Amino acid sequence: MKIEQQHIEGVNKSYLKSHQENYDFLANNLTQKGINISNLLGKLKAFQVAIPSWALGAGGTRFGRFSYYGEPSSLEQKIQDIGILHALTQTAGAVSLHIPWDIPEDYAAVKELAEGLNIKFDAVNSNTFQDQKDAKETYKYGSLSNTNEAVRQQAIQHNLDVINIGNQLGSKSLTVWLADGSCFPGQNNFQTALQNTENSLKEIYKGLPSDWSMLIEYKPYEPNFYSTVIQDWGTSFMLANACGEKAYSLVDLGHHLPNSNIEQIVSILMLKGKLGGFHFNDSKYGDDDLTVGSIKPYALFLIFNELVYGMQNNPQNPDLAWMIDASHNVKDPLEDLIQSLEAIQEAYAKALLVNQTELKEAQLNNDVVKCQEILQDAYRTDVRPLLAQARLESGGALSPINSYRRLNVRETLIEERGKYTVATGL
């Protein structure tokens, strides 16, 4: 299924009058505060978030998986689904592939399909957290950190293969997330595991094309529960430094212990020029992979405040790779992703409203009350008309969720693909 421009315009007609009233009211208020609306809209229209290929199907739990029907059963269908998201939101202009779940069979055809939908190929993701079909070695006790050199070499080669696949598609970065760790005290020697991992990452780093980067993720627990080898941002930062200037840390919102100050982590990494990417989701207890902004929207805004400050003041940090990393257990995956894209744009827009000059002055004067007022004034602003205007000017839907439903997208996908198709992935 492909959503054509006339379909979107047809649905937009019923929302135009009320949107224009809401937008004019907001634009007037922001203009009176000295905010350049045109500049703001330009930044919102330029902000694109990658959709991971594994997020187009229904997610699962340790106990079961419940399909939403009409799932994409091939990489081509996944890209078509992202095309639907991008047509409606105009903010999903990239796909992040997971290998080996989504290896193209025809690279030229896949690239042509993506280009026709205005979709680029973002970071490619390797998989050494589960054994692959016909693999000689097992990752049961780790991959890049394994005590067995043959296992480590297999994992290194897999990452090099992933780089080669991404290079053929036009990707420019590799994301490495390790499940390596231990479930019981004494199972691993911490120093040996870390050293093996560092040596393995250096071997992968040598295989990066000159214009590529390597993004190193971290996670404090799961699937191993006593220890993980790359357990926090400090370890990721240390390994990135050990590898070289093209290696960076990657922050996933769910990969932190409860109540971690993620905005401070983001700020420090950008100051050091080592924040390479960002994975969006939300959580209540751990790595829940819930819809972005559904649990802690103010925390998301505070994180974006630091991201915006860093993008404006830390030229030593590269342009960031943005991606949603979520699992949809009870929602239509496309609707969930639309909600996440809206929440991301909303937090970004509110952070752009923060008067950084006034905030800096209040900070220098130790005016704590003023600091809070500046942040909360931006956060309490209803920026949804601004997001809708950015979408409208880009050819998107004024109300993506309502348009998705009025255009009967899921029903059409089920009709085209059948009820019981299953997307590749976990």
C-alpha positions as CSV (number, residue, x, y, z in Angstrom):
1,M,0.0,0.0,0.0
2,K,1.2,3.5,-0.8
3,I,-0.5,6.6,0.4
4,E,-0.8,9.2,-2.3
5,Q,-0.7,13.0,-1.8
6,Q,-4.3,13.4,-2.8
7,H,-5.4,11.0,-0.1
8,I,-3.7,13.1,2.6
9,E,-5.0,16.3,1.1
10,G,-8.5,15.0,1.1
11,V,-8.4,14.1,4.8
12,N,-6.7,17.4,5.7
13,K,-9.6,19.4,4.3
14,S,-11.7,18.6,7.3
15,Y,-9.1,19.8,9.7
16,L,-7.8,22.9,7.9
17,K,-10.1,25.5,9.5
18,S,-9.6,24.6,13.1
19,H,-5.9,24.0,12.5
20,Q,-5.5,27.5,11.0
21,E,-7.2,29.1,14.0
22,N,-5.0,27.2,16.5
23,Y,-1.8,27.8,14.5
24,D,-2.4,31.5,14.1
25,F,-3.0,31.9,17.9
26,L,0.2,30.0,18.8
27,A,2.3,31.7,16.1
28,N,1.2,35.2,17.3
29,N,2.0,34.3,20.9
30,L,5.4,32.9,20.0
31,T,6.2,35.9,17.7
32,Q,5.5,38.3,20.6
33,K,8.1,36.4,22.6
34,G,10.6,37.1,19.9
35,I,10.6,33.6,18.4
36,N,11.3,33.2,14.7
37,I,8.5,30.9,13.6
38,S,10.0,30.3,10.1
39,N,13.2,29.2,11.6
40,L,11.4,26.9,14.1
41,L,9.3,25.3,11.3
42,G,12.5,24.7,9.3
43,K,14.2,22.8,12.1
44,L,11.1,20.7,12.7
45,K,10.8,19.8,9.0
46,A,14.5,18.9,8.8
47,F,14.3,16.6,11.9
48,Q,14.1,13.0,10.7
49,V,13.9,9.8,12.9
50,A,14.9,6.4,11.6
51,I,12.4,3.5,12.0
52,P,14.0,0.2,12.8
53,S,13.1,-2.6,10.5
54,W,12.1,-4.8,13.4
55,A,9.5,-2.4,14.8
56,L,7.0,-2.8,12.0
57,G,5.6,-6.1,13.4
58,A,3.9,-6.9,16.7
59,G,6.2,-7.1,19.6
60,G,6.4,-10.0,22.0
61,T,6.8,-10.9,25.7
62,R,8.7,-13.7,27.3
63,F,5.3,-15.6,27.4
64,G,3.6,-14.8,24.1
65,R,3.2,-12.7,21.0
66,F,-0.1,-11.4,19.6
67,S,-0.2,-10.3,16.0
68,Y,-2.1,-7.2,14.8
69,Y,-2.5,-8.8,11.4
70,G,-1.3,-7.6,8.0
71,E,2.3,-7.5,9.3
72,P,5.1,-7.1,6.7
73,S,6.7,-10.4,5.9
74,S,9.6,-9.1,3.8
75,L,12.1,-6.2,3.9
76,E,10.3,-4.7,0.9
77,Q,7.0,-4.6,2.8
78,K,8.7,-3.1,5.9
79,I,10.0,-0.3,3.8
80,Q,6.6,0.2,2.3
81,D,5.2,0.5,5.9
82,I,7.8,3.1,6.7
83,G,6.7,4.9,3.5
84,I,3.2,5.1,5.0
85,L,4.6,6.5,8.2
86,H,6.7,9.1,6.3
87,A,3.8,10.1,4.0
88,L,1.7,10.9,7.0
89,T,4.2,12.4,9.4
90,Q,7.0,13.6,7.1
91,T,9.4,12.8,10.0
92,A,10.2,9.1,9.3
93,G,12.6,9.5,6.4
94,A,15.0,6.7,7.3
95,V,15.2,3.0,8.0
96,S,17.6,1.2,10.3
97,L,18.2,-2.4,9.3
98,H,18.8,-5.3,11.6
99,I,21.1,-8.0,10.3
100,P,20.5,-10.9,9.7
101,W,16.7,-10.4,10.1
102,D,16.6,-8.1,7.1
103,I,19.3,-8.9,4.5
104,P,18.3,-7.6,1.1
105,E,17.9,-10.2,-1.6
106,D,18.1,-7.6,-4.4
107,Y,20.1,-4.5,-3.3
108,A,19.3,-2.4,-6.3
109,A,15.5,-3.1,-6.0
110,V,15.5,-2.3,-2.3
111,K,17.4,0.9,-2.8
112,E,15.1,1.9,-5.7
113,L,12.0,1.2,-3.5
114,A,13.4,3.3,-0.6
115,E,14.4,6.2,-2.9
116,G,10.9,6.2,-4.4
117,L,9.5,6.7,-0.9
118,N,12.1,9.3,0.1
119,I,13.6,7.0,2.7
120,K,17.4,6.8,3.4
121,F,19.3,3.9,5.1
122,D,20.5,4.8,8.5
123,A,22.7,2.8,10.9
124,V,22.8,-1.0,10.4
125,N,22.5,-3.1,13.5
126,S,24.4,-6.3,14.2
127,N,23.1,-9.3,16.1
128,T,25.3,-11.4,18.3
129,F,22.7,-11.8,21.1
130,Q,21.2,-15.0,19.6
131,D,22.6,-17.9,17.6
132,Q,22.1,-17.6,13.8
133,K,21.1,-20.5,11.5
134,D,24.0,-22.8,10.6
135,A,26.4,-20.8,12.8
136,K,29.4,-22.9,13.8
137,E,29.8,-21.3,17.3
138,T,27.2,-20.4,19.9
139,Y,26.8,-17.1,21.7
140,K,25.3,-18.7,24.8
141,Y,28.2,-17.4,26.9
142,G,28.9,-14.2,25.1
143,S,30.1,-13.0,21.7
144,L,32.8,-10.3,21.5
145,S,33.7,-11.0,25.2
146,N,33.7,-14.8,25.0
147,T,36.6,-16.7,26.5
148,N,36.7,-18.8,23.2
149,E,38.6,-17.0,20.5
150,A,36.7,-18.8,17.8
151,V,33.4,-17.4,19.1
152,R,34.9,-13.9,19.2
153,Q,36.2,-14.2,15.6
154,Q,32.7,-15.3,14.5
155,A,31.1,-12.3,16.1
156,I,33.8,-10.0,14.7
157,Q,33.2,-11.3,11.2
158,H,29.4,-10.9,11.6
159,N,29.9,-7.2,12.3
160,L,32.2,-6.8,9.3
161,D,29.6,-8.6,7.2
162,V,27.0,-6.1,8.5
163,I,29.2,-3.2,7.5
164,N,29.5,-4.6,4.0
165,I,25.7,-4.9,3.7
166,G,25.2,-1.4,5.0
167,N,27.8,0.0,2.7
168,Q,26.0,-1.4,-0.4
169,L,22.8,0.4,0.7
170,G,24.4,3.8,1.6
171,S,24.4,3.5,5.4
172,K,27.2,5.3,7.2
173,S,27.2,3.8,10.7
174,L,27.2,0.5,12.6
175,T,25.4,0.0,15.9
176,V,26.8,-2.6,18.2
177,W,24.7,-3.7,21.2
178,L,26.0,-6.7,23.2
179,A,24.0,-9.0,25.4
180,D,27.3,-10.3,26.8
181,G,27.5,-10.6,30.6
182,S,26.9,-13.1,33.3
183,C,23.9,-14.3,35.4
184,F,25.8,-15.5,38.4
185,P,28.7,-14.3,40.6
186,G,32.0,-15.8,39.6
187,Q,30.7,-16.8,36.1
188,N,33.0,-14.3,34.4
189,N,36.2,-12.5,35.1
190,F,35.1,-8.9,34.7
191,Q,38.5,-7.7,33.5
192,T,39.0,-10.5,30.9
193,A,35.5,-9.9,29.6
194,L,36.0,-6.2,29.1
195,Q,39.5,-6.6,27.6
196,N,38.2,-9.2,25.1
197,T,35.4,-6.9,24.2
198,E,37.7,-3.9,23.7
199,N,40.0,-6.0,21.5
200,S,37.1,-7.3,19.4
201,L,35.6,-3.8,18.9
202,K,39.0,-2.6,17.7
203,E,39.1,-5.3,15.1
204,I,35.6,-4.3,13.9
205,Y,36.7,-0.6,13.9
206,K,39.5,-1.4,11.5
207,G,36.9,-2.6,9.0
208,L,34.9,0.7,9.0
209,P,34.9,2.7,5.8
210,S,36.6,6.1,6.2
211,D,33.3,7.9,6.2
212,W,31.6,5.6,8.7
213,S,31.1,5.7,12.5
214,M,30.6,2.9,15.0
215,L,28.0,3.5,17.7
216,I,28.5,1.5,21.0
217,E,25.3,0.9,23.1
218,Y,25.2,0.0,26.7
219,K,22.7,-1.6,29.1
220,P,22.9,-2.3,32.8
221,Y,21.0,-5.7,32.8
222,E,19.0,-8.1,30.6
223,P,19.3,-10.7,29.2
224,N,22.1,-11.2,31.7
225,F,21.2,-10.2,35.3
226,Y,24.3,-10.2,37.4
227,S,26.5,-8.2,35.0
228,T,26.7,-6.9,31.5
229,V,30.1,-6.1,29.9
230,I,29.1,-2.7,28.6
231,Q,26.8,-1.8,31.5
232,D,26.8,2.1,31.4
233,W,27.7,5.2,29.5
234,G,31.1,5.4,31.1
235,T,32.1,2.0,29.8
236,S,30.7,2.8,26.4
237,F,32.6,6.1,26.4
238,M,35.8,4.4,27.5
239,L,35.5,1.8,24.7
240,A,34.7,4.4,22.1
241,N,37.9,6.3,23.1
242,A,39.9,3.1,22.9
243,C,38.7,2.4,19.4
244,G,39.2,5.9,17.9
245,E,37.7,9.1,16.7
246,K,35.0,7.4,14.6
247,A,33.6,5.5,17.5
248,Y,30.8,7.0,19.7
249,S,28.4,6.1,22.5
250,L,24.8,5.5,21.8
251,V,22.1,6.3,24.3
252,D,18.9,4.2,24.5
253,L,16.4,5.7,26.9
254,G,15.5,2.3,28.3
255,H,19.0,1.2,28.9
256,H,19.4,2.9,32.3
257,L,18.6,2.0,35.9
258,P,15.5,3.7,37.3
259,N,15.7,7.4,37.8
260,S,19.1,7.8,36.1
261,N,19.8,11.4,35.1
262,I,19.9,10.7,31.3
263,E,19.9,14.4,30.4
264,Q,23.2,14.8,32.3
265,I,24.7,11.8,30.5
266,V,23.7,13.3,27.1
267,S,25.2,16.6,28.0
268,I,28.6,15.2,29.1
269,L,28.9,13.0,26.0
270,M,28.1,15.9,23.7
271,L,30.7,18.1,25.5
272,K,33.3,15.4,24.9
273,G,32.2,15.0,21.3
274,K,31.2,11.3,21.8
275,L,27.5,11.1,21.5
276,G,26.8,9.4,18.2
277,G,23.2,8.3,18.4
278,F,20.0,8.2,20.3
279,H,17.3,5.5,20.6
280,F,13.8,6.7,21.7
281,N,11.3,4.8,23.8
282,D,9.7,5.0,27.3
283,S,9.6,2.9,30.4
284,K,8.1,2.4,33.8
285,Y,10.3,-0.3,35.3
286,G,13.2,-1.1,33.0
287,D,13.8,-1.5,29.3
288,D,10.0,-1.6,28.6
289,D,10.3,-0.2,25.1
290,L,7.0,1.6,25.4
291,T,5.6,4.4,23.2
292,V,7.9,7.5,23.4
293,G,6.5,10.1,25.8
294,S,3.8,7.8,27.2
295,I,5.2,7.6,30.7
296,K,7.7,10.4,31.3
297,P,7.2,13.2,28.8
298,Y,8.8,15.9,31.0
299,A,11.9,13.8,31.3
300,L,12.0,13.5,27.5
301,F,11.7,17.3,27.3
302,L,14.6,17.8,29.7
303,I,16.7,15.4,27.7
304,F,15.9,17.3,24.5
305,N,16.8,20.6,26.2
306,E,20.3,19.2,26.6
307,L,20.3,17.8,23.1
308,V,19.3,21.2,21.6
309,Y,21.9,23.0,23.7
310,G,24.6,20.5,22.6
311,M,23.6,20.8,18.9
312,Q,24.0,24.6,19.2
313,N,27.1,24.7,21.4
314,N,29.1,21.6,20.8
315,P,30.5,21.6,17.2
316,Q,32.9,18.9,18.3
317,N,30.0,16.4,18.4
318,P,28.8,14.9,15.2
319,D,25.3,15.0,13.8
320,L,23.3,12.5,15.7
321,A,21.6,9.3,14.4
322,W,18.0,9.3,15.7
323,M,16.0,6.1,16.0
324,I,12.9,4.7,17.7
325,D,13.5,1.4,19.5
326,A,10.2,0.2,20.7
327,S,8.1,-3.0,21.0
328,H,4.4,-2.9,20.3
329,N,2.6,-5.6,22.4
330,V,-1.0,-4.5,22.3
331,K,-1.0,-1.7,19.7
332,D,-1.1,-1.5,16.0
333,P,2.7,-1.0,15.4
334,L,2.2,1.7,12.8
335,E,-0.1,3.7,15.1
336,D,2.3,3.3,18.0
337,L,5.2,4.6,15.8
338,I,3.1,7.6,14.7
339,Q,2.4,8.4,18.4
340,S,6.2,8.1,19.1
341,L,7.1,10.3,16.2
342,E,4.6,13.0,17.4
343,A,6.0,12.8,21.0
344,I,9.6,13.2,19.7
345,Q,8.7,16.2,17.6
346,E,6.7,17.7,20.5
347,A,9.6,17.4,22.9
348,Y,12.0,18.8,20.3
349,A,9.8,21.7,19.6
350,K,9.4,22.6,23.2
351,A,13.1,22.4,23.8
352,L,13.6,24.8,20.8
353,L,11.4,27.3,22.7
354,V,13.7,27.5,25.7
355,N,15.5,30.9,25.7
356,Q,19.0,29.6,26.3
357,T,20.4,33.1,26.8
358,E,17.9,33.9,29.6
359,L,18.5,30.4,31.1
360,K,22.2,30.9,31.1
361,E,21.9,34.3,32.8
362,A,19.6,32.8,35.4
363,Q,22.1,30.0,36.0
364,L,25.0,32.4,36.4
365,N,22.9,34.4,38.9
366,N,21.9,31.2,40.8
367,D,18.3,32.2,40.2
368,V,16.9,28.7,40.7
369,V,13.2,29.8,40.5
370,K,13.8,31.7,37.2
371,C,15.6,28.6,35.7
372,Q,12.5,26.4,36.5
373,E,10.1,29.0,35.2
374,I,12.0,29.3,31.9
375,L,12.0,25.5,31.4
376,Q,8.4,25.0,32.4
377,D,7.1,27.9,30.3
378,A,8.4,26.1,27.3
379,Y,7.2,22.7,28.4
380,R,3.7,24.0,29.1
381,T,3.3,25.5,25.6
382,D,1.0,23.5,23.4
383,V,3.1,23.1,20.3
384,R,0.9,20.6,18.5
385,P,-0.4,23.3,16.0
386,L,3.3,24.0,15.2
387,L,4.0,20.3,14.4
388,A,0.8,20.2,12.3
389,Q,1.9,23.2,10.3
390,A,5.3,21.7,9.7
391,R,3.7,18.5,8.4
392,L,1.2,20.5,6.3
393,E,4.0,22.5,4.6
394,S,5.9,19.3,3.9
395,G,2.9,17.5,2.4
396,G,2.0,15.4,5.5
397,A,-1.2,14.9,7.5
398,L,-2.5,17.5,9.9
399,S,-3.7,14.6,12.1
400,P,-1.6,11.5,11.3
401,I,-3.5,9.0,13.5
402,N,-6.9,10.1,12.4
403,S,-5.7,10.1,8.8
404,Y,-4.3,6.6,9.2
405,R,-7.7,5.4,10.5
406,R,-9.8,7.3,8.0
407,L,-7.7,5.9,5.1
408,N,-8.2,2.4,6.5
409,V,-4.5,1.6,6.3
410,R,-4.5,-1.5,8.6
411,E,-7.6,-2.9,6.9
412,T,-5.9,-2.5,3.5
413,L,-2.7,-4.1,4.6
414,I,-4.6,-7.1,6.0
415,E,-6.5,-7.4,2.7
416,E,-3.2,-7.2,0.7
417,R,-1.1,-9.5,2.9
418,G,-3.6,-11.6,4.9
419,K,-4.2,-11.8,8.6
420,Y,-1.4,-14.2,9.6
421,T,1.7,-12.8,8.1
422,V,4.5,-12.5,10.6
423,A,7.4,-9.9,10.5
424,T,10.9,-11.1,10.9
425,G,12.6,-10.4,14.3
426,L,12.2,-11.5,17.8
